Amino acid sequence: MQKKLILIAIYLFVINCSSSIKEITKDSVYDSFGVVYSDVNPVKVAGYKLLIVEPYFYSREDILEFHSRGIKVIAYLSLGEVNESRRYFEEFKSIGLKGKNENHGSYYIDLSKKRVKDKFLKQIVPELFSYGYDGLFLDTIDAVAPYTVRRNMEQDMVELIKGIKLANPSKILIQNAGFFLLDQTSEYVNAVAIEDIASGYNFDTNEYLVKSEEEFQERLKLVDSMFYAYQIPFLIIDFEPVNTTNELLRSRLDKAGYPYFISNIGFDGLPIKPKSNTKLKKGV
């Protein structure tokens, strides 16, 4: 009798999970997304449902033009690092920075300071949404990862992400990496981006890499495990040089079944027509 009850419980659990997965895999804005950090003309963009962009290149009128084409526009926002080109760099510098990221030339932000979190919540984020952006792409969360000297700011990062969502519940928040925080942030973000699944980039040698089949399968297992654990969309971002097309990458990612986008490491330029995954089964 006890064995039967266990089997019934397992069956009901599987059915419930399958039902939840079907809800997540419905068609949505994520199944043809793109990322571009160079300035693109909204009039020339078509076929995308969602674009992640460098926000200060665009005006309110530009965002309206994107919207008229059925495209939701997500503003890039770095939470863990700040570049010297940002208009608020000097203020963060005066508060105090926590080292430099030599790969990108940016500096780590001291999120432990209330003044910094207030700057994001009361000025930077509201200003971005005033332009008409549909959401935020939250980057550099790994700046407070457990393997860094800034790991003591982990809860500050969680508090900041939670604060952004609670203040803007209707906006789309996409978390880039930072998987060590998903137990605490998954309820506040709408999707998660993960890079380097079938390919990668070596910053030491400035080379693009295609992962071995074994490496690819390991990365895919990681995505699968998180997708089933958190029941939210996962978006794959992979890399290849400008003006090249690696069919191996596309074949692998088509079979993986997640929404994906392939670009150069600087996200410079945008394919005129996005590549839609006709075999999509695990996106939103």
N, C-alpha and C positions, 0 to 999 in steps of 0.2 A: 504493500500500500504506500509506504513511504517513498519507494522508488518511483511509483506512478506519479505521486505528487511532485517530486523533483522534476520528472520529465515534463509534466504539465507546466510547471513554473518556467522551465527553460523554453518551452514552446511559446508561451505567452510573451516572454522577454524578446524572443526572436521576432515574433509578429509585430510587437510594439516598435522594435528598432526598424524593421522593414518599412512600417508605416511612416515613421519619422523621416527615414531616408528619402522616401518618395516625396514627402513634402519639401525636403531640401533640394531635390533634384529637378524641381519644376523650372521651366524656362524663366530667365530673369535677366537683369542688366549685366550680370557678370559673364555671360557666355560669349560675349564679343567685347572684351575690354582691351584698352591699350594704355601704355605709359609713355609720355613724351615730356622731356625737360627742356627742349628747345622751343622757340616761338613758332607756332603753326597758325595758319590762317583758318579760322573757323568755317569760312565759306567753302573751303576745299576739303573739309573732312566729312566723310560719309561712311555709313556701314557700321560704325561703332555704337554701342549702347552706353558705354561708360569710358571716360578718359581720366587718367590721373595726370595732372599737369603741374608745372611750375607756376604758382598762382600769380606772381607779380608781373607776368607778361601780359595779362588780360584785363580788360575793362568790364564793367557791368554789361555794356552793349555786346561785347564778345561772348560773354556767358549766355546772354539771351539768344545770340545767334546759334550757339551750340544747342541750346534747348529747343530752338525751332527745328532742328534737325533730329530731334529725338535722342540727344546725347546728354547723359548726366555727367557733370564735371566735378571731379574730386581734387581738392587742393593738397599739394604736398606740404607736410609739416614735420620738421625734424624736432623731436622732443628731447633727445639725449645729446645732440650736438648742435653747434651753431657755426656757420661760415662767416668769414669777415665781410662778405658782401651783403649780409642781412642788415636791414636798417636798425635792428635792435641789438646788433653785436656789441656795440660800445657799452650799452647799459649792462648787458650780461657780463662783459669784461670787468666793469667797475665793481660788480657784485662779487666776482671771483669765478674763474674757470677751473676745471679739474683735469688739465692735461690736453694733449693734442693727438688727433687721429692722423698719423703720418700718411696713411693711404689716401685720404681725401682732403687733407689740409684743413680740416675743421677742428673745432675745440669742444671738449666735453663740458656740458652745462651742469652747474651745481643745483640740482633739483631739490636739495635739502632746504634751500632758502625759500621761505614763504613768498618773498618778493618776486622770485622767479616764477613760481606757480601762479601767482596772481597776475603776472604779466601775460602769461599764456591765456588764463581763463577770462580776464577782464579786458584785454586789449587785442592781443594777436588773433585769437580765435574769433571773437566778435567781428573784427575788421575783415577777416577772410569771408565770413558768412555774409557780410554786408554787400559783397560783390555779387552774391547770388550763387555761390558754390553749393553743391548738393551734399558735400561731405568732406572728410579729411582722410588723407593717407598718412598714417602715423608711423614715422620712420625713426631709426636709430634707437629703438627701445633696448637693443642689446648693449647699449652703453652702460647699463647698470646690471649686466649679467653676473651670475655668481662667480665667474672666473675673473672678474675685473676688480680693480681697487675701489670702484664706485658701487659695489654690491650693497653697501649700506643704504643706498638710495632707492632700493627696489620698491619699498612701500610708497615712496614719494611718486614714483612713476605710476603705480597703480592708482593712487589718489588723484593724480592729474588726469589720467584717462577716464576714470570714473566721473570726475568733475566735468570734463568736456561733454560726456554723454548725458549726464543729468541735466546740464544746462541747455542741451540741444538734442532732445530725444528723437526728433524726426530726421535728423541728419545721419548720413551713412558714415560709419567709421570703419576703416580698413586698417588692421594692425599688420605691420610688416615685421615678420619674424618675432623675436621676443617670446618664444614658446614656453620658456620657463615661467612666464607670468600668466599663461592661459587659464590656469585654474582660478585665477582671481579676475582676469579681464574679459573672459569669453562672454560674460553676460552683458558687457558694455560695448562690444564691437560687433559689427554686422558681418565681417568677413576677415580672413587672414591671408596674407600673401606670403609665399615661400619661394626663395630663389635657388638657383643652382640644382636643379633636379636631374636633368639629362646632360647638362653642360656646366661650365664654370668659367672663372677668370682668375688668373694668377697675377696679383698686383706686384709681386716681386719681379716677374719677368715680362709683365704686360702681354700675356698670351691668353688667348681663348682656348678652353679645353673641352673635349668631349669625354664624358665619363665612361668608364667601362660598363659593361652590362651589369656586372655585380654591384658596382657603386650606384648605378641608376636604380636597381631593384631595392637596394637598402634605403635610398632616399625616398622612393615611392612607398615603401613600407611605413616610413615615418609619417608621410602625409596621410596614408590610410588610417593609421592608428589614431592620429589627432582628429581626423574628420569624423570617425565613428565615436570618438570619446566626447567631442564637443558639439557635434551636430550643427556646425555652421560651415558656410562655404569656404573652400580653400582655393586660392588662385595661384597658379604656377607662373613664375617669371624666369625665363632662361635667356642665354646670351649667345650671340654669334657676331662676327665682324660685319661692318657695313658692306652692303651690296653682295652678300653671300647668302646661300640657302642650303642648309644642311638637312637633307631629307631624313637622315637617321634620327635627328632630334624630333622632327615633326611626326615621324612614324611612332616613335616611343611615346610621345605626349598624347597623340591621338588615342593610342591604346590605353593610356593611363586613365583617361576619362574625366579629367578635371579641366576647367577653363584655363587656357594658357596664353602667354604672349611672349614672343621672342624679339629681342632688340640688342643693340650694341650696349656696351657697359655704361656709356654716358646717356643712354636714352635720347640720342640726338636724331631727330627725324621720326616720321611716323609713316608706316605703310599706308598707301592710299586706300587699299581695301584690306580689312582685317581678315585673318584666317579663323574661320569658325570651325569648331570641332564638331563634326557631324555625329561622332560617337559619344558625345557627352553623356555621362551617366552619373557623375558625382559632383556636379557643381551645385548651384542653387537651382 
